[in-house]
Amino acid sequence: MPLKTLFLNPPSFENFDGGAASRWPATREIESYWYPVWLAYPAGMLEGSRLLDAPSHHISAAETIQISRDYEFLVLFTSTPGFPGDIRLAQEMKALNPGLRIAFVGPHVTVLPEKSLRDCPEIDFICRKEFDYSVVEFAQGKPLDEILGVSFLRSGSVVHTPDRPEVSNLDALPHVTDIYRRDLDVRRYNVPFLLNPYVSLYTTRGCPAQCTFCLWPQTLSGHPWRKRSTDDVAREMAKAKEYWPYVKEFFFDDDTFNIQKARTIELCSKLKPLKLTWSCTSRVTTDYETLKAMKEAGCRLLIVGYESGDQQILKNIKKGATIERARQFTKDCHKLGLVIHGDFILGLPGETRETIENTIAFAKELDVETIQVSVAHAYPGTELYDYAVKNGFMVGDEKMVDEGGHQLAHIEYPGLRADEILEAVHRFYDEYYFRPKAVFRILRKAMFDSNDRKRLYNEAKAFLKVRAMRHRWVKDKREKEDSAAAAAPAKA
């Protein structure tokens, strides 16, 4: 029998979504949880295992520590913002259960293996990059120094075994929805722009795009693009429909769902007979014919990373897209009746007050149904991080989140301070959503659905609370800077 294993997306800040499929490990402006997809794969390979998603199920640190007493091996998915709290959790677990073996996985420990091990001696080993088979082999008794892709301490020195090749046969992996059904309550998951309840999964791994800010391909999944067979995806979707007849939407949370036209059209032909409502991520390079096939197969919504309305910034971040192509893509989606959730980022390389205005104007011109505006976060292991550090653009304390886990601006440029970028995020939301057209769209939706009305009310309260918190941060930061400037000796 393998070691009795607990796969853990750990408790953290209130409403913190820092787990295995979160694009931006942080507490959202509006309570939002993605599924711990990465942990579900190895959980499906080990008899007697359990996948525990503490944040979405509101399981406290104290409860999690007590649960860990019943296990021999812990696999914890950590993040850069959550790491300090995660190591405290590991220390308490080890104190209560000294025989517990602990592995940390995820982008943070992949990039900083030695520092992570020395920061927390209670960690027995960390897995670099994809960890599916590494943790399974350990649970089955394989010695650490024979397992590829792990790092551990031996007599005070760090041992790094050779890198593990990317998983190539995705069809050989378990279906994550089987593990969701076993261990999770799908009614606990909410994303404001998706229908509720929803279920998410992957059909591919990796992303060949070179976006300098994107955490996952540069740290965990890699750039090589690997895909499941369309038959395997269809089999999982057919089962999932039987598991949860009340689920309103399925979401393909791939980095690049529709990168290959022929494969996307083939997959759509397999999904169409299932009569599902589904959504996915998309790049603006997707053509009309592919979008049409997706719509006819049940696609409702696309998450689209527009990022910026300034062409030079798109070049700076190696987005591989143009403003004009984004315009045409958006027109094609609206023509087909596809809903768009547009993602934008403020504070990317080349950002100025003028480019921020350009991006806000561009977003209003596109007029997509919903938006998310983030501050640029330079995560260790990304090209953006190296660029910001090399050029001295990181704010002094490099603090990524506030006391509640919400994103803070930690990059600033000559002539554009971090607090201005954070202020611009809220102004972006205000200018976008307080337009008559956008207000009417929201009210029309809420008018005919009592659940939407309740959801909208709760989301508005949460957003305003975060907004006030960030305004305090900006105010405090400026007051400290003004006080420091006043106290500095005058130059001769």
C-alpha positions, 0 to 999 in steps of 0.5 A: 500500500502507498503512503496515505497521502493528503493533497492540500490546497492550504487555508490562507487569507480569507477568500484567498484563491492561490491554488493549483489553477489560480491564474493570479494567486491572490484574494479576489476583489470578489470571492472567487475560487478555481479548482485545484486541478493540478493536485487532482491528477496525482490524487487519482493515482494513489489509493487512499488519498484525499484532495482537500481544498481548504479555501473553497470549503472554508476549512480553517488552519486548525481544522486542516492541522487536525485532518493531517494527523491521519496521514503519512504524506502531505503534498502542499501546493504553495504560492509566493504570496501564501508561502510564509503562511504555508510554512507555518502550517507545515511546522504545526503539522509536523509538530503534531504528527512528527512522522508526516513526510511533507512535499511542497509543490508549485511555481514558488518552490520550483523557482526557489528550491534551495531557499524554500528548503532552508526557510522551512526545514520541516519540508522533506522535499520539493518537486520542481515543475510538473509533480504528478509522477514524482509525488506518486513514486515517493508515496509508493516507496521509491527513494528520493535520490532516484526520483526525477525533478525533486530537491531535498536537503542531505547533511546540510547540502541541497540535492537536486535530482535531474529534471523530469521531462514534461508529461507527454501522454495526457490520456494516461492521467486520471480524469480530474472530475472523478476526484472532484466527485470523490472529494469536493463539493462543486457547489462551493466554487464560484467565478463571477462571470461563469454560470454557477455552479461550474466545473473546470478541467484541462484539455491540454498542458503547456503554452508556446506563447512567450508572454513575459508576465505569465507565471505558469508556462515559465515555471510549472507547465512549460512551453511545450504544448501537449494535448489530450485526445479529443475522445478522452476529453469527450469521455470525461465530459460525458461522465461529468454531465452524469455526475452533476446534472445541475452544473450549469457550465463547464470551463476548459481552463487551459493556457491555450484551448484553441491554439490549433484550429484543426484540433479545436474543430475536431474537439467541438465535433465531439462536444456538440452531441453532448449538448453542454454549455461550456467556456474556455480561454482564448487568444485574440488570434482565433479566427472566425471559423474556429469561433463559429465551430465553438459556438455551435458546439455549446461554447458560451464565454471566452476569457481573453487576455487583451492586457493593454490597449497600447501596441508597444506594451504588447510588443514589450511583453511578447504578447504576439498579438496586435490591437487591430487583431483584438478589435476584429476578434471581438467583433467576430465574437459579438457577431456570433453571440459569444460572451467575452470576459476581458482581462487587462493588466496595468503596470506592464513594461512601458506603462505611462499615464498616457498608456493607461488612458489608452487601455481604458479607452480601448476597453470601452471601445471593445465593450465586452460583457465583463472585465478584470483589471489586475496590477502587474505582478512580477513573480519569481521565475518570470521574465517580467521579474528579471526585467523589473529587478535588473532595472530597479523597478521593484518597490522597496519592500516588494510586497505583492499583497496586503494583509488580506491577500489582495494584490498590491502594485509592487512595480513602478517606473520613472514618472509612474509610481506604484500607488498611481497604478493601483489607483488607476485599477479602480478608476478603470473599473469605475469608468468602465462599469458606470457607463450607461451601456454597461449599467443597463447590461448588468441591470437587465441581467439581474432583472430576470434572475433572482440568483443573479440579483443576490450574487450581484449584491454580494459581489458589489459589497465585496468589491467596495470593501476591497476598494476602500482597503486599497485606497487606505493603502495608497493614502498611507503610502503617500503619507509615509513618502511625504513624511520621509521627504520632509525629514530628508536633509535639504540638498545644498 
